[in-house]
Amino acid sequence: MAGLAAVMSLLIVIPILLVCFLLRMRRPLFAFAKAALSLIRALAGIRADISGLENIDRKKAYVFMSNHLSFIDGPLLFLIIPQPVRVILKKQVFRLPILGQGMRFADFVPVNRKGARQGWKAVDLAASLMRTKKHSFLIFPEGTRSRDGRMQPFKKGGFFLARAAGAPVVPVSISGTFALMPRGSLFIRPGRVRVRFHPPLEAAANNGDPAELIVRTREAVVSGLAEEEPWTSGNTSGN
């Protein structure tokens, strides 16, 4: 049922994208995307226990930082976060017909993962969008989904983004999605997940090593994980 809902949503989104392109409207696009994701979540049988939304000012730009357990995490957080949120995605995704153009129109940021210089270009563009358009971004600082449910080291790119934009970091803890759709699975199992938004952490606007901010963010994420969710502290920084 969830797969059928996803296909139907894609069929409906094409004419909506075209209308939004012509009229230069972004908000209706986000509203439709959230409505489609809400339908898919309901049909998939995913129930979410959400806490901490009172920590978020809907008119303020943030860098949301979450642990990453499953393919479900991104769409679920995109749906739950109370303001439109952008992401940085590998450039190959933007080659998808219609959807790729829609993501560019919505100010999603492409990144070429071959080489550090390309990564910094993406961070600079995202920071500029945050400063000039007050966009929020969703970042998974582990860089990729967990293979075994354990939390991986955090990479620094998203923290440099927060500093460059002068935006607070909101740590997010997500539990339960690994059991519903682990890496490599093609199907979503019904079940319950827990999402906790922590109080924002201010990112000092300087170019120094963000090691302290990384530690504070990781500690906050770990503190909100369900007891049954396996994790390891690992390193507090990455590439």
MDAnalysis code that builds the backbone (N, CA, C; Angstrom):
import MDAnalysis as mda
import numpy as np

u = mda.Universe.empty(717, n_residues=239, atom_resindex=np.repeat(np.arange(239), 3), trajectory=True)
u.add_TopologyAttr("name", ["N", "CA", "C"] * 239)
u.add_TopologyAttr("resid", np.arange(1, 240))
u.add_TopologyAttr("resname", ["MET", "ALA", "GLY", "LEU", "ALA", "ALA", "VAL", "MET", "SER", "LEU", "LEU", "ILE", "VAL", "ILE", "PRO", "ILE", "LEU", "LEU", "VAL", "CYS", "PHE", "LEU", "LEU", "ARG", "MET", "ARG", "ARG", "PRO", "LEU", "PHE", "ALA", "PHE", "ALA", "LYS", "ALA", "ALA", "LEU", "SER", "LEU", "ILE", "ARG", "ALA", "LEU", "ALA", "GLY", "ILE", "ARG", "ALA", "ASP", "ILE", "SER", "GLY", "LEU", "GLU", "ASN", "ILE", "ASP", "ARG", "LYS", "LYS", "ALA", "TYR", "VAL", "PHE", "MET", "SER", "ASN", "HIS", "LEU", "SER", "PHE", "ILE", "ASP", "GLY", "PRO", "LEU", "LEU", "PHE", "LEU", "ILE", "ILE", "PRO", "GLN", "PRO", "VAL", "ARG", "VAL", "ILE", "LEU", "LYS", "LYS", "GLN", "VAL", "PHE", "ARG", "LEU", "PRO", "ILE", "LEU", "GLY", "GLN", "GLY", "MET", "ARG", "PHE", "ALA", "ASP", "PHE", "VAL", "PRO", "VAL", "ASN", "ARG", "LYS", "GLY", "ALA", "ARG", "GLN", "GLY", "TRP", "LYS", "ALA", "VAL", "ASP", "LEU", "ALA", "ALA", "SER", "LEU", "MET", "ARG", "THR", "LYS", "LYS", "HIS", "SER", "PHE", "LEU", "ILE", "PHE", "PRO", "GLU", "GLY", "THR", "ARG", "SER", "ARG", "ASP", "GLY", "ARG", "MET", "GLN", "PRO", "PHE", "LYS", "LYS", "GLY", "GLY", "PHE", "PHE", "LEU", "ALA", "ARG", "ALA", "ALA", "GLY", "ALA", "PRO", "VAL", "VAL", "PRO", "VAL", "SER", "ILE", "SER", "GLY", "THR", "PHE", "ALA", "LEU", "MET", "PRO", "ARG", "GLY", "SER", "LEU", "PHE", "ILE", "ARG", "PRO", "GLY", "ARG", "VAL", "ARG", "VAL", "ARG", "PHE", "HIS", "PRO", "PRO", "LEU", "GLU", "ALA", "ALA", "ALA", "ASN", "ASN", "GLY", "ASP", "PRO", "ALA", "GLU", "LEU", "ILE", "VAL", "ARG", "THR", "ARG", "GLU", "ALA", "VAL", "VAL", "SER", "GLY", "LEU", "ALA", "GLU", "GLU", "GLU", "PRO", "TRP", "THR", "SER", "GLY", "ASN", "THR", "SER", "GLY", "ASN"])
u.atoms.positions = np.array([
    [0.817, -1.209, 0.000],
    [0.000, 0.000, 0.000],
    [0.853, 1.262, 0.000],
    [1.931, 1.246, 0.796],
    [2.801, 2.422, 0.840],
    [3.469, 2.647, -0.509],
    [3.869, 1.548, -1.172],
    [4.477, 1.677, -2.484],
    [3.509, 2.227, -3.510],
    [2.248, 1.779, -3.460],
    [1.235, 2.288, -4.373],
    [0.993, 3.772, -4.139],
    [0.952, 4.170, -2.862],
    [0.761, 5.588, -2.535],
    [1.921, 6.425, -3.061],
    [3.135, 5.892, -2.993],
    [4.304, 6.618, -3.486],
    [4.217, 6.820, -4.996],
    [3.808, 5.762, -5.725],
    [3.676, 5.867, -7.180],
    [2.597, 6.884, -7.546],
    [1.456, 6.823, -6.855],
    [0.372, 7.764, -7.139],
    [0.811, 9.204, -6.859],
    [1.579, 9.379, -5.778],
    [2.053, 10.723, -5.436],
    [2.972, 11.267, -6.519],
    [3.830, 10.383, -7.075],
    [4.728, 10.815, -8.138],
    [3.949, 11.227, -9.388],
    [2.874, 10.498, -9.693],
    [2.064, 10.831, -10.854],
    [1.360, 12.172, -10.677],
    [0.938, 12.453, -9.447],
    [0.236, 13.704, -9.170],
    [1.205, 14.874, -9.125],
    [2.447, 14.623, -8.651],
    [3.383, 15.714, -8.405],
    [3.844, 16.400, -9.699],
    [3.831, 15.665, -10.819],
    [4.351, 16.234, -12.061],
    [3.576, 17.481, -12.486],
    [2.232, 17.414, -12.619],
    [1.537, 18.654, -12.987],
    [1.646, 19.744, -11.926],
    [1.702, 19.347, -10.639],
    [1.854, 20.341, -9.575],
    [3.202, 21.033, -9.690],
    [4.244, 20.265, -9.999],
    [5.569, 20.858, -10.199],
    [5.546, 21.870, -11.338],
    [4.899, 21.502, -12.438],
    [4.854, 22.397, -13.585],
    [4.153, 23.709, -13.253],
    [3.036, 23.621, -12.509],
    [2.319, 24.830, -12.103],
    [3.187, 25.691, -11.191],
    [3.860, 25.039, -10.232],
    [4.726, 25.778, -9.300],
    [5.891, 26.438, -10.023],
    [6.459, 25.739, -11.046],
    [7.534, 26.332, -11.837],
    [7.058, 27.601, -12.524],
    [5.895, 27.491, -13.174],
    [5.383, 28.621, -13.953],
    [5.053, 29.817, -13.075],
    [4.515, 29.560, -11.892],
    [4.099, 30.641, -10.999],
    [5.165, 31.002, -9.965],
    [6.313, 30.302, -10.011],
    [7.430, 30.559, -9.093],
    [6.989, 30.458, -7.637],
    [6.248, 29.396, -7.319],
    [5.746, 29.186, -5.963],
    [6.422, 27.962, -5.347],
    [7.038, 28.155, -4.191],
    [7.701, 27.052, -3.517],
    [6.869, 26.471, -2.376],
    [6.167, 27.304, -1.636],
    [5.424, 26.822, -0.470],
    [4.372, 25.762, -0.819],
    [3.581, 25.944, -1.897],
    [2.626, 24.880, -2.247],
    [3.318, 23.558, -2.537],
    [4.516, 23.627, -3.090],
    [5.283, 22.420, -3.393],
    [5.621, 21.669, -2.111],
    [6.063, 22.393, -1.086],
    [6.386, 21.761, 0.187],
    [5.125, 21.230, 0.867],
    [4.037, 21.979, 0.761],
    [2.785, 21.544, 1.370],
    [2.314, 20.229, 0.752],
    [2.409, 20.125, -0.572],
    [2.003, 18.885, -1.233],
    [2.928, 17.737, -0.833],
    [4.239, 18.000, -0.811],
    [5.190, 16.952, -0.452],
    [4.886, 16.406, 0.940],
    [4.570, 17.288, 1.875],
    [4.263, 16.838, 3.235],
    [2.958, 16.047, 3.273],
    [1.972, 16.465, 2.492],
    [0.709, 15.741, 2.438],
    [0.917, 14.335, 1.873],
    [1.736, 14.220, 0.822],
    [2.011, 12.917, 0.217],
    [2.763, 12.013, 1.193],
    [3.752, 12.576, 1.880],
    [4.510, 11.778, 2.851],
    [3.650, 11.352, 4.023],
    [2.720, 12.199, 4.419],
    [1.808, 11.845, 5.507],
    [0.931, 10.658, 5.121],
    [0.460, 10.651, 3.875],
    [-0.346, 9.534, 3.380],
    [0.475, 8.247, 3.335],
    [1.690, 8.348, 2.814],
    [2.554, 7.164, 2.726],
    [2.858, 6.616, 4.115],
    [3.123, 7.504, 5.071],
    [3.406, 7.063, 6.439],
    [2.208, 6.331, 7.031],
    [1.010, 6.856, 6.804],
    [-0.187, 6.221, 7.342],
    [-0.405, 4.837, 6.730],
    [-0.245, 4.740, 5.412],
    [-0.442, 3.452, 4.746],
    [0.637, 2.439, 5.117],
    [1.838, 2.921, 5.422],
    [2.925, 2.030, 5.831],
    [2.778, 1.571, 7.281],
    [1.886, 2.217, 8.023],
    [1.675, 1.817, 9.417],
    [2.756, 2.306, 10.356],
    [3.358, 3.467, 10.038],
    [4.402, 4.031, 10.897],
    [3.766, 5.015, 11.868],
    [3.902, 4.745, 13.146],
    [3.388, 5.641, 14.181],
    [4.571, 6.319, 14.852],
    [4.483, 7.608, 15.053],
    [5.620, 8.373, 15.577],
    [5.270, 9.041, 16.900],
    [6.126, 8.825, 17.895],
    [6.053, 9.563, 19.158],
    [7.035, 10.726, 19.046],
    [6.519, 11.944, 19.036],
    [7.339, 13.127, 18.783],
    [7.370, 14.013, 20.008],
    [8.547, 14.486, 20.377],
    [8.675, 15.406, 21.506],
    [9.710, 16.470, 21.180],
    [9.603, 17.602, 21.852],
    [10.594, 18.661, 21.720],
    [10.314, 19.697, 20.663],
    [9.165, 19.631, 19.983],
    [8.872, 20.626, 18.957],
    [8.752, 22.027, 19.539],
    [8.486, 22.101, 20.846],
    [8.403, 23.420, 21.482],
    [9.759, 24.124, 21.509],
    [10.839, 23.388, 21.234],
    [12.180, 23.983, 21.196],
    [12.459, 24.739, 19.900],
    [11.550, 24.623, 18.927],
    [11.804, 25.157, 17.593],
    [10.967, 26.398, 17.323],
    [11.637, 27.465, 16.898],
    [10.973, 28.685, 16.444],
    [10.758, 28.554, 14.935],
    [9.517, 28.468, 14.511],
    [9.219, 28.202, 13.105],
    [9.714, 29.289, 12.169],
    [9.999, 30.462, 12.684],
    [10.446, 31.567, 11.844],
    [11.966, 31.673, 11.783],
    [12.664, 30.752, 12.441],
    [14.117, 30.832, 12.534],
    [14.764, 29.731, 11.693],
    [15.945, 29.999, 11.169],
    [16.677, 29.009, 10.381],
    [17.577, 28.178, 11.283],
    [17.548, 26.865, 11.101],
    [18.355, 25.948, 11.895],
    [19.073, 24.953, 10.984],
    [20.102, 24.321, 11.551],
    [20.666, 23.114, 10.960],
    [20.246, 21.966, 11.865],
    [19.325, 21.144, 11.373],
    [18.865, 19.982, 12.128],
    [19.861, 18.845, 11.921],
    [20.344, 18.262, 13.019],
    [21.349, 17.199, 12.966],
    [20.787, 15.934, 13.612],
    [20.639, 14.879, 12.821],
    [20.037, 13.641, 13.327],
    [20.947, 12.444, 13.102],
    [20.820, 11.452, 13.997],
    [21.433, 10.155, 13.710],
    [20.694, 9.529, 12.530],
    [21.307, 8.527, 11.904],
    [20.774, 8.018, 10.627],
    [20.756, 6.495, 10.643],
    [19.549, 5.929, 10.752],
    [19.389, 4.490, 10.869],
    [18.791, 3.831, 9.638],
    [18.039, 4.590, 8.842],
    [17.225, 3.964, 7.814],
    [16.898, 4.954, 6.702],
    [16.492, 4.431, 5.558],
    [16.010, 5.264, 4.454],
    [14.775, 6.065, 4.878],
    [14.063, 5.566, 5.878],
    [12.848, 6.230, 6.362],
    [13.173, 7.579, 7.004],
    [14.359, 7.722, 7.580],
    [14.677, 8.889, 8.418],
    [14.458, 10.214, 7.702],
    [14.998, 10.343, 6.487],
    [14.906, 11.612, 5.772],
    [13.467, 12.036, 5.494],
    [12.669, 11.177, 4.816],
    [11.270, 11.547, 4.569],
    [10.481, 11.800, 5.849],
    [10.742, 11.010, 6.901],
    [9.996, 11.180, 8.149],
    [10.319, 12.524, 8.797],
    [11.586, 12.898, 8.850],
    [11.959, 14.173, 9.459],
    [11.519, 15.347, 8.585],
    [11.580, 15.180, 7.263],
    [11.080, 16.214, 6.352],
    [9.609, 16.497, 6.660],
    [8.860, 15.442, 6.973],
    [7.442, 15.584, 7.294],
    [7.224, 16.215, 8.659],
    [8.018, 15.831, 9.651],
    [7.774, 16.239, 11.035],
    [8.294, 17.637, 11.337],
    [9.460, 17.993, 10.791],
    [10.036, 19.318, 11.076],
    [9.031, 20.386, 10.677],
    [8.701, 21.313, 11.564],
    [7.550, 22.194, 11.359],
    [7.736, 23.330, 10.356],
    [8.904, 23.452, 9.739],
    [9.061, 24.441, 8.677],
    [9.687, 23.756, 7.464],
    [9.582, 24.374, 6.269],
    [10.221, 23.770, 5.101],
    [11.719, 23.580, 5.361],
    [12.223, 22.413, 5.028],
    [13.627, 22.125, 5.296],
    [14.278, 21.618, 4.013],
    [15.499, 22.079, 3.766],
    [16.242, 21.661, 2.589],
    [17.303, 20.639, 2.978],
    [17.845, 19.951, 1.970],
    [18.900, 18.968, 2.213],
    [19.984, 19.123, 1.161],
    [21.153, 18.592, 1.470],
    [22.255, 18.512, 0.515],
    [22.305, 17.068, 0.017],
    [22.169, 16.891, -1.295],
    [22.082, 15.556, -1.884],
    [23.150, 15.372, -2.955],
    [23.564, 14.122, -3.153],
    [24.539, 13.860, -4.209],
    [23.951, 14.259, -5.556],
    [24.792, 14.788, -6.422],
    [24.326, 15.436, -7.649],
    [23.595, 14.477, -8.582],
    [23.850, 13.167, -8.470],
    [23.187, 12.208, -9.349],
    [21.670, 12.229, -9.175],
    [21.206, 12.545, -7.945],
    [19.768, 12.574, -7.673],
    [19.090, 13.661, -8.505],
    [19.815, 14.738, -8.795],
    [19.233, 15.866, -9.518],
    [19.081, 15.578, -11.014],
    [19.579, 14.426, -11.451],
    [19.426, 14.040, -12.855],
    [18.089, 13.365, -13.124],
    [17.323, 13.052, -12.071],
    [16.020, 12.432, -12.251],
    [15.082, 13.400, -12.981],
    [14.409, 12.945, -14.023],
    [13.496, 13.839, -14.758],
    [12.415, 14.409, -13.838],
    [12.093, 15.639, -14.002],
    [11.055, 16.366, -13.272],
    [11.415, 16.541, -11.800],
    [11.644, 15.433, -11.094],
    [11.944, 15.532, -9.666],
    [13.253, 16.273, -9.420],
    [14.236, 16.033, -10.279],
    [15.509, 16.723, -10.137],
    [15.346, 18.231, -10.294],
    [14.577, 18.628, -11.294],
    [14.314, 20.051, -11.490],
    [13.520, 20.624, -10.320],
    [12.606, 19.803, -9.776],
    [11.823, 20.251, -8.621],
    [12.694, 20.499, -7.411],
    [13.673, 19.637, -7.186],
    [14.562, 19.815, -6.046],
    [15.429, 21.056, -6.203],
    [15.903, 21.303, -7.423],
    [16.665, 22.534, -7.648],
    [15.792, 23.770, -7.423],
    [14.560, 23.715, -7.914],
    [13.636, 24.826, -7.743],
    [13.364, 25.094, -6.262],
    [13.336, 24.014, -5.464],
    [13.067, 24.141, -4.033],
    [14.316, 24.504, -3.234],
    [15.434, 24.751, -3.914],
    [16.706, 25.148, -3.293],
    [17.395, 24.017, -2.535],
    [17.133, 22.758, -2.936],
    [17.973, 21.674, -2.446],
    [19.350, 21.853, -3.090],
    [20.383, 21.391, -2.426],
    [21.753, 21.675, -2.869],
    [22.443, 20.391, -3.343],
    [22.931, 20.371, -4.601],
    [23.665, 19.202, -5.084],
    [25.120, 19.224, -4.617],
    [25.673, 18.039, -4.425],
    [27.079, 17.954, -4.036],
    [27.754, 16.830, -4.817],
    [28.951, 17.109, -5.282],
    [29.795, 16.098, -5.904],
    [30.713, 15.558, -4.819],
    [30.534, 14.310, -4.455],
    [31.278, 13.737, -3.334],
    [32.706, 13.350, -3.692],
    [33.107, 13.611, -4.948],
    [34.467, 13.303, -5.354],
    [35.356, 14.517, -5.128],
    [35.927, 14.598, -3.954],
    [36.840, 15.698, -3.672],
    [36.293, 16.660, -2.652],
    [37.176, 17.099, -1.750],
    [36.771, 17.992, -0.669],
    [36.323, 19.352, -1.199],
    [36.962, 19.830, -2.281],
    [36.616, 21.158, -2.805],
    [35.141, 21.218, -3.194],
    [34.629, 20.158, -3.836],
    [33.226, 20.126, -4.247],
    [32.303, 20.137, -3.032],
    [32.724, 19.439, -1.977],
    [31.933, 19.440, -0.749],
    [31.844, 20.822, -0.134],
    [32.954, 21.558, -0.139],
    [32.955, 22.914, 0.423],
    [32.107, 23.859, -0.415],
    [32.060, 23.645, -1.728],
    [31.197, 24.471, -2.575],
    [29.736, 24.295, -2.183],
    [29.343, 23.055, -1.905],
    [27.968, 22.785, -1.492],
    [27.668, 23.433, -0.148],
    [28.619, 23.362, 0.787],
    [28.442, 23.988, 2.098],
    [28.302, 25.502, 1.945],
    [29.137, 26.100, 1.099],
    [29.069, 27.556, 0.880],
    [27.724, 27.964, 0.295],
    [27.213, 27.182, -0.661],
    [25.924, 27.501, -1.273],
    [24.799, 27.374, -0.243],
    [24.834, 26.294, 0.537],
    [23.801, 26.102, 1.557],
    [23.840, 27.222, 2.594],
    [25.038, 27.629, 3.010],
    [25.170, 28.717, 3.984],
    [24.620, 30.017, 3.425],
    [24.876, 30.272, 2.146],
    [24.356, 31.476, 1.511],
    [22.830, 31.466, 1.491],
    [22.231, 30.306, 1.199],
    [20.770, 30.183, 1.190],
    [20.193, 30.390, 2.586],
    [20.909, 29.920, 3.598],
    [20.435, 30.099, 4.973],
    [20.471, 31.574, 5.370],
    [21.534, 32.271, 4.965],
    [21.669, 33.688, 5.343],
    [20.686, 34.573, 4.580],
    [20.531, 34.320, 3.286],
    [19.744, 35.229, 2.452],
    [18.260, 34.878, 2.412],
    [17.943, 33.582, 2.486],
    [16.545, 33.162, 2.369],
    [15.986, 32.541, 3.649],
    [16.829, 32.462, 4.687],
    [16.404, 31.921, 5.980],
    [15.946, 30.468, 5.874],
    [16.575, 29.699, 4.984],
    [16.256, 28.283, 4.868],
    [16.841, 27.504, 6.041],
    [16.159, 26.440, 6.443],
    [16.719, 25.465, 7.369],
    [17.212, 24.262, 6.562],
    [18.215, 23.572, 7.101],
    [18.747, 22.383, 6.434],
    [18.717, 21.189, 7.380],
    [18.485, 20.012, 6.809],
    [18.557, 18.750, 7.538],
    [19.842, 18.043, 7.140],
    [20.656, 17.724, 8.127],
    [21.941, 17.078, 7.893],
    [22.016, 15.792, 8.717],
    [22.539, 14.724, 8.101],
    [22.867, 13.505, 8.832],
    [24.387, 13.479, 8.991],
    [24.910, 13.887, 10.139],
    [26.356, 14.063, 10.277],
    [27.170, 12.770, 10.187],
    [26.506, 11.623, 10.281],
    [27.236, 10.368, 10.076],
    [27.595, 10.168, 8.606],
    [26.872, 10.861, 7.722],
    [27.186, 10.805, 6.300],
    [26.475, 9.711, 5.540],
    [26.097, 8.634, 6.220],
    [25.419, 7.518, 5.564],
    [24.636, 6.739, 6.605],
    [23.731, 5.901, 6.122],
    [22.925, 5.105, 7.043],
    [23.763, 4.053, 7.762],
    [23.368, 3.768, 8.992],
    [24.044, 2.739, 9.772],
    [23.795, 1.358, 9.165],
    [24.805, 0.522, 9.183],
    [24.661, -0.844, 8.687],
    [24.166, -1.804, 9.760],
    [24.384, -1.458, 11.026],
    [24.045, -2.386, 12.104],
    [23.236, -1.743, 13.232],
    [22.769, -0.510, 13.033],
    [22.010, 0.169, 14.066],
    [22.861, 0.966, 15.022],
    [24.185, 0.873, 14.903],
    [25.076, 1.609, 15.785],
    [25.419, 2.966, 15.175],
    [25.577, 3.962, 16.042],
    [25.878, 5.301, 15.557],
    [27.345, 5.400, 15.145],
    [27.585, 6.057, 14.023],
    [28.917, 6.194, 13.457],
    [29.528, 7.545, 13.839],
    [30.819, 7.720, 13.566],
    [31.445, 9.031, 13.838],
    [30.761, 10.141, 13.061],
    [30.754, 11.338, 13.631],
    [30.169, 12.505, 12.971],
    [31.213, 13.184, 12.087],
    [30.797, 13.550, 10.889],
    [31.648, 14.325, 9.994],
    [31.448, 15.813, 10.276],
    [32.395, 16.626, 9.834],
    [32.407, 18.039, 10.237],
    [31.626, 18.983, 9.336],
    [31.314, 18.554, 8.095],
    [30.756, 19.468, 7.112],
    [29.526, 20.227, 7.578],
    [28.565, 19.521, 8.175],
    [27.342, 20.167, 8.622],
    [27.575, 21.193, 9.714],
    [28.595, 20.975, 10.525],
    [28.909, 21.908, 11.614],
    [29.571, 23.173, 11.064],
    [30.380, 23.011, 10.019],
    [30.928, 24.192, 9.357],
    [29.802, 24.979, 8.677],
    [28.788, 24.278, 8.176],
    [27.631, 24.954, 7.589],
    [26.936, 25.820, 8.634],
    [26.708, 25.263, 9.817],
    [26.044, 26.019, 10.882],
    [26.845, 27.262, 11.243],
    [28.162, 27.126, 11.325],
    [29.007, 28.274, 11.678],
    [29.022, 29.318, 10.574],
    [29.119, 28.862, 9.331],
    [29.161, 29.801, 8.215],
    [27.852, 30.576, 8.095],
    [26.744, 29.923, 8.437],
    [25.429, 30.572, 8.349],
    [25.075, 31.320, 9.626],
    [25.842, 31.085, 10.697],
    [25.502, 31.683, 11.982],
    [24.191, 31.149, 12.519],
    [23.900, 29.874, 12.247],
    [22.620, 29.271, 12.620],
    [22.794, 28.252, 13.746],
    [21.823, 28.151, 14.647],
    [21.896, 27.149, 15.709],
    [21.744, 25.731, 15.151],
    [22.328, 24.776, 15.862],
    [22.173, 23.357, 15.550],
    [21.086, 22.782, 16.449],
    [20.142, 22.065, 15.853],
    [19.127, 21.354, 16.631],
    [19.435, 19.862, 16.565],
    [19.944, 19.270, 17.659],
    [20.170, 17.820, 17.659],
    [18.829, 17.086, 17.643],
    [18.778, 16.007, 16.869],
    [17.555, 15.213, 16.758],
    [17.900, 13.747, 17.002],
    [17.132, 13.100, 17.869],
    [17.313, 11.670, 18.142],
    [16.154, 10.906, 17.510],
    [16.483, 9.934, 16.685],
    [15.441, 9.112, 16.068],
    [15.707, 7.647, 16.393],
    [14.687, 6.962, 16.882],
    [14.809, 5.568, 17.293],
    [13.711, 4.740, 16.641],
    [14.035, 3.491, 16.314],
    [13.031, 2.558, 15.833],
    [12.996, 2.349, 14.337],
    [13.563, 3.254, 13.550],
    [13.458, 3.127, 12.101],
    [14.342, 2.001, 11.547],
    [15.399, 1.666, 12.256],
    [16.279, 0.592, 11.779],
    [15.520, -0.726, 11.691],
    [14.663, -0.991, 12.685],
    [13.888, -2.228, 12.691],
    [12.828, -2.245, 11.595],
    [12.346, -1.054, 11.202],
    [11.285, -0.989, 10.203],
    [11.819, -1.094, 8.783],
    [13.023, -0.575, 8.554],
    [13.609, -0.650, 7.219],
    [15.125, -0.528, 7.311],
    [15.811, -1.623, 7.663],
    [17.274, -1.567, 7.754],
    [17.908, -1.378, 6.384],
    [19.151, -0.978, 6.396],
    [19.864, -0.749, 5.133],
    [19.858, -2.016, 4.287],
    [19.502, -1.875, 3.013],
    [19.434, -3.018, 2.106],
    [18.031, -3.567, 1.927],
    [17.105, -3.204, 2.810],
    [15.734, -3.677, 2.712],
    [14.957, -2.848, 1.696],
    [14.031, -3.497, 0.990],
    [13.202, -2.806, 0.010],
    [11.789, -2.555, 0.521],
    [11.480, -3.068, 1.697],
    [10.126, -2.974, 2.215],
    [10.113, -2.327, 3.601],
    [9.012, -1.620, 3.874],
    [8.836, -0.968, 5.169],
    [7.913, -1.811, 6.029],
    [8.342, -2.116, 7.241],
    [7.477, -2.819, 8.178],
    [6.702, -1.803, 9.007],
    [5.483, -2.113, 9.365],
    [4.738, -1.200, 10.254],
    [5.333, -1.227, 11.654],
    [5.210, -0.131, 12.363],
    [5.742, -0.073, 13.723],
    [5.805, 1.342, 14.251],
    [6.395, 1.480, 15.415],
    [6.453, 2.770, 16.100],
    [7.889, 3.283, 16.132],
    [8.041, 4.577, 15.908],
    [9.348, 5.218, 16.016],
    [9.240, 6.367, 17.018],
    [10.388, 6.805, 17.503],
    [10.404, 7.926, 18.434],
    [11.354, 8.990, 17.906],
    [10.885, 10.234, 17.893],
    [11.690, 11.366, 17.420],
    [11.709, 12.425, 18.509],
    [12.912, 12.846, 18.893],
    [13.030, 13.876, 19.924],
    [13.892, 15.016, 19.413],
    [13.341, 16.241, 19.473],
    [14.073, 17.447, 19.108],
    [14.624, 18.082, 20.387],
    [15.936, 18.305, 20.410],
    [16.591, 18.860, 21.590],
    [16.696, 20.383, 21.477],
    [16.937, 21.077, 22.591],
    [17.115, 22.534, 22.529],
    [18.261, 22.908, 21.587],
    [18.109, 23.986, 20.840],
    [19.151, 24.412, 19.891],
    [20.477, 24.711, 20.589],
    [21.560, 24.421, 19.882],
    [22.915, 24.726, 20.343],
    [23.471, 25.825, 19.452],
    [23.922, 26.901, 20.041],
    [24.464, 27.997, 19.259],
    [25.813, 27.613, 18.650],
    [25.985, 27.948, 17.376],
    [27.243, 27.683, 16.680],
    [28.008, 28.988, 16.552],
    [29.157, 29.079, 17.192],
    [29.958, 30.306, 17.127],
    [30.351, 30.582, 15.679],
    [30.220, 31.821, 15.261],
    [30.522, 32.215, 13.874],
    [32.012, 32.454, 13.706],
    [32.770, 31.371, 13.614],
    [34.198, 31.490, 13.333],
    [34.639, 30.280, 12.532],
    [35.848, 30.289, 12.091],
    [36.339, 29.223, 11.221],
    [37.164, 28.176, 11.950],
    [37.085, 28.163, 13.271],
    [37.862, 27.201, 14.035],
    [37.290, 25.802, 13.948],
    [38.003, 24.848, 14.528],
    [37.572, 23.458, 14.550],
    [36.319, 23.332, 15.417],
    [35.241, 22.757, 14.869],
    [33.984, 22.680, 15.623],
    [33.911, 21.479, 16.557],
    [35.051, 21.025, 17.076],
    [35.094, 19.798, 17.860],
    [34.142, 19.850, 19.054],
    [34.110, 20.985, 19.758],
    [33.251, 21.084, 20.938],
    [31.776, 20.995, 20.552],
    [31.390, 21.659, 19.465],
    [30.006, 21.614, 19.008],
    [29.621, 20.199, 18.582],
    [30.545, 19.491, 17.967],
    [30.296, 18.104, 17.565],
    [30.031, 17.246, 18.795],
    [30.862, 17.407, 19.821],
    [30.693, 16.621, 21.050],
    [29.348, 16.916, 21.700],
    [28.993, 18.187, 21.793],
    [27.730, 18.566, 22.442],
    [26.528, 18.049, 21.657],
    [26.620, 18.100, 20.333],
    [25.528, 17.618, 19.489],
    [25.373, 16.112, 19.629],
    [26.485, 15.413, 19.596],
    [26.440, 13.951, 19.704],
    [25.889, 13.509, 21.056],
    [26.323, 14.188, 22.115],
    [25.827, 13.849, 23.450],
    [24.323, 14.047, 23.535],
    [23.826, 15.130, 22.931],
    [22.387, 15.383, 22.944],
    [21.635, 14.298, 22.175],
    [22.141, 13.917, 20.996],
    [21.491, 12.879, 20.197],
    [21.445, 11.568, 20.970],
    [22.563, 11.191, 21.558],
    [22.629, 9.935, 22.311],
    [21.664, 9.946, 23.493],
    [21.541, 11.093, 24.151],
    [20.683, 11.178, 25.338],
    [19.216, 10.933, 25.017],
    [18.824, 11.113, 23.752],
    [17.424, 10.949, 23.386],
    [17.102, 9.645, 22.699],
    [18.083, 8.756, 22.585],
    [17.825, 7.480, 21.935],
    [17.105, 6.539, 22.875],
    [16.202, 5.739, 22.316],
    [15.499, 4.750, 23.121],
    [16.492, 3.734, 23.669],
    [16.204, 3.207, 24.829],
    [17.133, 2.278, 25.478],
    [17.397, 1.041, 24.634],
    [16.397, 0.645, 23.829],
    [16.580, -0.567, 23.042],
    [17.383, -0.333, 21.774],
    [17.702, 0.941, 21.455],
    [18.436, 1.256, 20.236],
    [19.930, 1.104, 20.486],
    [20.625, 0.179, 19.795],
    [22.061, 0.016, 20.021],
    [22.827, 1.209, 19.493],
    [23.901, 1.574, 20.181],
    [24.744, 2.665, 19.703],
    [26.111, 2.541, 20.354],
    [27.094, 3.167, 19.722],
    [28.423, 3.281, 20.306],
    [28.864, 4.703, 20.181],
    [29.677, 5.148, 21.116],
    [30.131, 6.533, 21.084],
    [31.079, 6.801, 19.945],
    [31.913, 5.822, 19.590],
    [32.836, 6.011, 18.483],
    [33.681, 7.251, 18.641],
    [34.139, 7.797, 17.516],
    [34.868, 9.047, 17.530],
    [33.893, 10.206, 17.547],
    [34.323, 11.355, 17.973],
    [33.449, 12.517, 18.006],
    [33.618, 13.403, 16.802],
    [34.434, 12.998, 15.855],
    [34.611, 13.790, 14.639],
    [34.878, 12.862, 13.473],
    [34.810, 13.411, 12.297],
    [35.087, 12.621, 11.095],
    [35.667, 13.533, 10.039],
    [35.503, 13.115, 8.776],
    [36.095, 13.879, 7.686],
    [35.160, 15.008, 7.240],
])
